[in-house]
Every structure is written in C-alpha cells, then in structure tokens.
C-alpha cells in the first residue's frame, strides 16, 4: 500500500475505532480499576494477557519480570514490530481506583497514564480484524512492567536484553497527549535525598535543626546551582516528605528530584555539584544526608528527518492534529539505547495527570487510534525504514 492510500484511509480507520467505542472504553475502565503500582502490576498484566488470548493472539505469556505479551503473527513474519505501553502507575493499591464515566470524558487514577494506552493495545487486534487488515510483520504487543520511578524501565530492558529475534521498529503508546511526537531522549538522572537526624542528636548545639529544616537548606543550595541555557537544562524538584505530626520535630525527610539536560556531561556535572552541597550540609548540621540514584538516561534518538518521524508528522497533519515535539525519558529511551527506530505517541487530551482525579476526553481517542493504526501500517509496508 502506498502512503497516499494510507492517508486516505485514516477517516475509515477513525470510523472503525469509533464503532468500537464501547469495547475500547470498557477495556480502559477495567484496566484502570486494577491497581498497578510499580513492581505490583501482576493483576493488570494478567488481564492484558487474557485479552490478548481472547483476541486469538499467539504466545500470550508473562516473563520473569512481569511483562505481558501477545503476538499477532504476520503473513510473512520476516519483520517484527513492537507496540509497548507501560502497565504501572504512580498510585498505590490504597487509592480508590474507581473510574468515573461521563458522556465526553473518563476520570480516575492513571486513566491517561497509562490505562488508555493499554486499552488501545488490547483493542487493536479486534480493530485490525474489523478492517480486514492483515499485516506482513509479526506484531508484538507488550504491557511493560517496572517502568516508572524505581522501576527504571526494568521490564522493557529485560525484554530487549533477552530477546533473540531482531525488532525492526517500535511504537510507545501513551494515553496523553494527542499530538505527542517524541523521537529522542534527553539526558536524565533521578535521585532521592534523605535527611535523618540521629536519635542521640544534640539539640542544644548551635544551628541544631530538625530534618525538614535541614532538607530546606538542601533545596536552597540546589536552587543556587547555575544552569546553562545551552544545552537546555533543568532541575525538577518532584516531591518532599517528612515528619509525622504538628508537635514533634521531624527526624527524617526526603526530596525526590530529577536533572534533565540535552548533554550527559551537564547531568554529570550537576550531580557532582549536588553531592558537594549535601556533603557540606551534612558536616554543618551533623545530620545524616544520603543520596540514592534511582534512574539514569542518556541522550539520543532518531533524526527529525527520519522516515518514521516524517510519516508520523504527515499522519498528524492529515488528521488536523498539531504535533507536540518533545524529548522523552520513558520507554523510548531504552529502545533508543538498543538502536531500534521508535517514537512515542499519545492518544487523547487530558488534565490532572498523575493526580487521583486524572481525566481524559473521549472524542479525541478515535483520532488517536486512527493515527496509531495508520503509522503501524506504514511501518509494516516498510515506508518508515531508513534507506
């Protein structure tokens, strides 16, 4: 099939997706109501495995680290395309995972990140069948475990490190945002700084302070680290925790942060700056100040002019979707590390991401799935290969 024909078929793909509205939304709700915090995704992955099996996929299985798979065998099977969506969320099982439905939207913990992405994978085999589309390539559908936070992409990394059959291309599927077009990874480091005050701490010494005050000193020193404008660099202070009540001085506190830069050298230099500053504060305060590195990413990716990126841009344009070009630190980074051409796509628009009232709009989902299907067919036809 020529690429012009694929673009002409996008309206048909959208209409087919919209005709499967109930199936897609039901999958999203059922997936979203299964708690799946990082390292505890097994029930959600088992649901995905069951869905893959019901769709007639082959090799429906779970591996040693909890990834879930289903394979749609191609007509020739000479190529392999991977579609991956992370199965874990930032919410613990203690959070109410009820997904609420309205006429135009869904809301609930993790619905956009990434229950909807998983729902698209679970629904895709039925959509291909409805459209009577038979791919030449083997299509590997993967619900990846251990992606977020301390999971550090362990699920996808394990699969790629142990996979015996070369993968020619891949797509990472996220619930939000529609128009997302990530084809590169930035340099990144995630860490957690913990301050602990010893039980025998001398509160009478000059400058004695609780763990929260000491952590505040850490934050102030981090904020004073000079950041270059080129390459683009930032430090994100993600969350702080500490203390137990109003009337007790906190004896422990922690800060989670992320360094982002287009340069791996800059990430390393800033990390060294942070290490020096927390060492200084530890000596000044007599508190125990420790740094734990949670995750690292190296910058890299395919070029803006790569056929995969170009075809994705053309499909978005045909669907009147404005591209949102931004680097990624998610599954894409691991695919880049393994030199697999890949991009990340979003399916709809939403708000309150990573909050309990996370919300996604329903109507744009069908354009999002049409985009996914159109690009998948172009990849299968070899139209996204770099020659």
Buried (B, 14 or more C-beta within 10 A) or exposed (E): EEBEEBBEBBEEBBEBBBEBEEBBBBBBBBBBBBBBBBBBBBEBBBBBBBBBEEBEBEEBEBBEBBBBBBBBBBEEEEBBBBBBBBBBBBBEEEBEBEBEBEEEBBBBBBBBBBBBBBBBBBBBBBBBEBBEBEBBBBBBBBBBBBBBBEBBBBBBBBBBEEEEEEBBBBBBBBBBBBBBBBBBBBBBBBBBBBBBBEEEBEEEEEEBBBBBBBBBBBBEBBEEBEEEEEBBBEBEEEEBBBBEEEEEBBBBBBBBBBBBBBBBEBBBBBBEBBEEBBEBBBEEBBBBBEBEEBBBBEBBBBEEEBBBBBBBBBBBEBBEBEBEEEBBBBBBBBBBBBEBBBBBBBBBBBBBBEEEEBBBBBEBBBBBBBBBBBBBBBBBBBBBBEE
